[in-house]
Amino acid sequence: MQLERRLIGVRAAVRGLRSDGGTVALVPTMGALHAGHIALVARAREVADYVVASIFVNPTQFGEGEDFDAYPRTEAEDAEKLEAAGCDLLWTPRPEEVYPTGFSTTIRLTGVTEGLCGASRPGHFDGVATVVAKLFNQIRPDYALFGEKDYQQLALIRRMARDLDFEVEVIGVPTVREADGLALSSRNAYLTEDERARAVALPDALGETAAAIVAGDDAGDAIIAAKAKLFEAGFATVDYIELRDAETLEPVETPERPARLLAAARIGKTRLIDNIAVEMG
């Protein structure tokens, strides 16, 4: 696996991969890799001839008081995992390669960024959209793979790719979970043993709520019950549990099209997010 830290180098490396006419898939990450990231690489290998992964802890998507400095950085271990998974090229840019002196451009989307995590993390999705747009321009991938766990982010990237005419197919990969159902996340490492045991209440509550909605129960009542279960399990706050249209992320009361039940809640010092599909009939 080739590793590049300079933009001129990674562009040359991608040209080399394409020299035989092959296709390229991009797997963007912030490192601290787990089985969910490796599932993205595995799917990328299925759809493209070559896989490029990026590791960049993007400062512009962290708000004031968030965990940018504490975010786990495990580049050597991550590189080993990516190479074992069959990644062909690793792009680990220095900050100045992504945001050179005088950088002053921001991409901002409306609609899909409103509410949910967009409400509690102002500016977060501007940072996500901007860095992903830069990655698309740097690598020029045919495919880009993102996990469904960050569902609002996935919707944003799909919308941005359509709106800005990026020649890339954005592919969502199903959430990878622990045996008890907890969604894999780099931030799970922050959980204490007790918090980890209690955290499973989040996917459990989402599953029960989705089942209740499909069975015909009032979505509002089911969501109220889900929040109560999270507080009972020891969650300190519940940012949101909401039913949204799976494509537009517009709020819905009774799903007539594919919908998504999305949640964010904090246990201890860790903010967890998760979501589940809700499809009637």
URQUI-V402027 format. One record per residue. RES is the residue in three letters. SS is DSSP state (@ for helix, = for strand, . for the rest). OMEGA is omega in radians with two decimals (none if undefined). NEAR is the number of other C-alpha atoms within 12 Angstrom. Layout:
((RES/SS/OMEGA/NEAR) (RES/SS/OMEGA/NEAR))
//
This chain:
((MET/./3.13/22) (GLN/=/3.12/27) (LEU/=/3.13/30) (GLU/=/3.11/27) (ARG/./-3.12/24) (ARG/./-3.10/20) (LEU/@/-3.14/27) (ILE/@/3.14/17) (GLY/@/-3.09/22) (VAL/@/3.11/30) (ARG/@/3.09/27) (ALA/@/-3.14/22) (ALA/@/3.12/29) (VAL/@/3.08/37) (ARG/@/3.09/23) (GLY/@/3.11/20) (LEU/@/-3.08/28) (ARG/@/-3.00/24) (SER/./3.11/14) (ASP/./3.13/12) (GLY/./-3.09/14) (GLY/./3.11/19) (THR/./-3.04/29) (VAL/=/3.04/39) (ALA/=/-3.14/42) (LEU/=/3.03/45) (VAL/=/3.13/47) (PRO/=/3.10/44) (THR/=/2.97/40) (MET/./3.12/33) (GLY/./-3.04/35) (ALA/./-2.94/32) (LEU/./3.08/37) (HIS/./-3.06/32) (ALA/@/3.08/25) (GLY/@/3.09/33) (HIS/@/-3.12/40) (ILE/@/3.06/36) (ALA/@/3.08/30) (LEU/@/3.12/40) (VAL/@/3.14/44) (ALA/@/3.11/30) (ARG/@/3.12/30) (ALA/@/3.12/39) (ARG/@/3.11/29) (GLU/@/-3.00/20) (VAL/@/-3.05/24) (ALA/./3.11/31) (ASP/./-3.09/28) (TYR/=/-3.11/39) (VAL/=/3.02/43) (VAL/=/3.04/51) (ALA/=/3.06/50) (SER/=/2.99/45) (ILE/=/3.12/38) (PHE/./3.07/38) (VAL/./-2.94/30) (ASN/./-3.06/37) (PRO/@/-3.04/28) (THR/@/3.10/30) (GLN/@/3.06/30) (PHE/./3.11/24) (GLY/./3.11/22) (GLU/./3.13/15) (GLY/./3.10/12) (GLU/./-2.85/20) (ASP/./-3.13/21) (PHE/./-3.10/19) (ASP/./-3.10/14) (ALA/./-3.07/17) (TYR/./-3.04/24) (PRO/./3.12/24) (ARG/./-3.02/25) (THR/./-2.97/22) (GLU/@/-3.08/24) (ALA/@/3.12/17) (GLU/@/3.12/17) (ASP/@/-3.14/32) (ALA/@/3.11/33) (GLU/@/-3.14/23) (LYS/@/-3.12/28) (LEU/@/3.13/40) (GLU/@/3.12/23) (ALA/@/-3.13/15) (ALA/@/3.10/28) (GLY/./3.08/28) (CYS/./-3.10/38) (ASP/./-3.05/36) (LEU/=/3.11/37) (LEU/=/-3.13/43) (TRP/=/-3.13/42) (THR/./-3.02/35) (PRO/./2.94/33) (ARG/./-3.11/19) (PRO/@/-3.10/20) (GLU/@/3.06/17) (GLU/@/-3.13/24) (VAL/@/-3.12/34) (TYR/./-3.13/23) (PRO/./3.14/13) (THR/./3.14/10) (GLY/./-3.13/8) (PHE/./-3.03/13) (SER/./-3.08/11) (THR/./3.09/18) (THR/./3.05/21) (ILE/./-3.10/27) (ARG/./3.10/28) (LEU/./3.01/29) (THR/./3.10/22) (GLY/./-3.04/21) (VAL/./-3.13/32) (THR/./-3.04/35) (GLU/./-3.11/27) (GLY/./-3.11/26) (LEU/./-3.14/35) (CYS/@/3.10/34) (GLY/@/-3.13/29) (ALA/@/-3.06/17) (SER/@/-3.13/22) (ARG/./-3.09/25) (PRO/./3.13/23) (GLY/./-3.08/26) (HIS/@/-3.06/32) (PHE/@/2.98/41) (ASP/@/3.11/32) (GLY/@/3.12/32) (VAL/@/-3.09/39) (ALA/@/-3.09/36) (THR/@/-3.09/32) (VAL/@/3.12/36) (VAL/@/3.07/44) (ALA/@/3.10/36) (LYS/@/3.11/28) (LEU/@/3.10/39) (PHE/@/3.14/35) (ASN/@/-3.12/24) (GLN/@/-3.03/29) (ILE/@/-3.06/42) (ARG/./-3.07/30) (PRO/./2.99/40) (ASP/./-3.13/31) (TYR/=/3.03/37) (ALA/=/-3.02/43) (LEU/=/3.13/44) (PHE/=/-3.14/38) (GLY/=/3.11/37) (GLU/./3.12/36) (LYS/./3.06/35) (ASP/./-2.92/34) (TYR/@/3.12/38) (GLN/@/3.06/44) (GLN/@/3.12/35) (LEU/@/3.12/34) (ALA/@/3.12/36) (LEU/@/-3.08/41) (ILE/@/3.07/45) (ARG/@/3.14/34) (ARG/@/-3.14/28) (MET/@/-3.13/33) (ALA/@/3.11/32) (ARG/@/-3.05/17) (ASP/@/-3.06/18) (LEU/./3.03/20) (ASP/./3.00/15) (PHE/./3.13/26) (GLU/./-3.12/21) (VAL/./3.03/31) (GLU/=/-3.14/28) (VAL/=/-3.06/34) (ILE/=/3.04/30) (GLY/=/-3.12/29) (VAL/=/-3.09/25) (PRO/./-3.14/26) (THR/./3.05/31) (VAL/./-3.03/27) (ARG/=/2.98/24) (GLU/./-3.11/19) (ALA/./-3.13/10) (ASP/./3.05/17) (GLY/./-3.13/24) (LEU/./3.13/32) (ALA/=/3.09/36) (LEU/./3.12/34) (SER/./3.07/34) (SER/@/-3.11/29) (ARG/@/3.06/31) (ASN/@/3.13/31) (ALA/@/3.14/22) (TYR/@/-3.03/23) (LEU/./2.97/23) (THR/./-3.13/16) (GLU/@/3.13/14) (ASP/@/3.13/15) (GLU/@/3.12/26) (ARG/@/3.13/31) (ALA/@/-3.12/20) (ARG/@/-3.04/29) (ALA/@/-3.12/40) (VAL/./3.08/34) (ALA/@/-3.12/34) (LEU/@/3.09/45) (PRO/@/3.10/38) (ASP/@/-3.12/26) (ALA/@/3.12/37) (LEU/@/3.12/41) (GLY/@/3.14/28) (GLU/@/-3.12/26) (THR/@/3.11/39) (ALA/@/3.13/40) (ALA/@/3.14/25) (ALA/@/3.14/25) (ILE/@/3.12/33) (VAL/@/3.14/28) (ALA/./3.09/18) (GLY/./3.10/21) (ASP/./3.10/21) (ASP/./-3.08/21) (ALA/@/-3.13/32) (GLY/@/3.13/23) (ASP/@/-3.13/20) (ALA/@/3.14/30) (ILE/@/3.07/31) (ILE/@/3.12/21) (ALA/@/3.13/22) (ALA/@/3.11/37) (LYS/@/3.12/34) (ALA/@/3.13/23) (LYS/@/3.12/29) (LEU/@/3.10/33) (PHE/@/3.12/24) (GLU/@/-3.13/19) (ALA/@/3.10/27) (GLY/./3.06/24) (PHE/./-3.08/32) (ALA/./-3.13/24) (THR/=/3.00/25) (VAL/=/-3.13/34) (ASP/=/3.13/27) (TYR/=/2.78/31) (ILE/=/-3.03/40) (GLU/=/3.06/44) (LEU/=/-3.09/41) (ARG/=/3.02/37) (ASP/=/-3.03/29) (ALA/./-3.12/30) (GLU/./-3.03/25) (THR/./-3.04/25) (LEU/./3.02/33) (GLU/./3.14/27) (PRO/=/3.07/26) (VAL/./3.10/24) (GLU/./3.08/25) (THR/./-3.04/28) (PRO/./3.03/30) (GLU/./3.04/19) (ARG/./3.07/23) (PRO/./-3.10/24) (ALA/=/-3.14/31) (ARG/=/3.03/42) (LEU/=/-3.03/48) (LEU/=/-3.09/42) (ALA/=/2.97/42) (ALA/=/-3.11/39) (ALA/=/-3.08/39) (ARG/=/3.04/32) (ILE/=/-2.99/34) (GLY/./3.13/25) (LYS/./-2.99/21) (THR/=/3.08/27) (ARG/=/-3.12/32) (LEU/=/3.03/42) (ILE/=/3.12/39) (ASP/=/3.10/44) (ASN/=/-3.13/41) (ILE/=/3.12/37) (ALA/=/3.05/34) (VAL/=/-3.12/34) (GLU/./-3.10/24) (MET/./3.10/19) (GLY/./none/12))
//
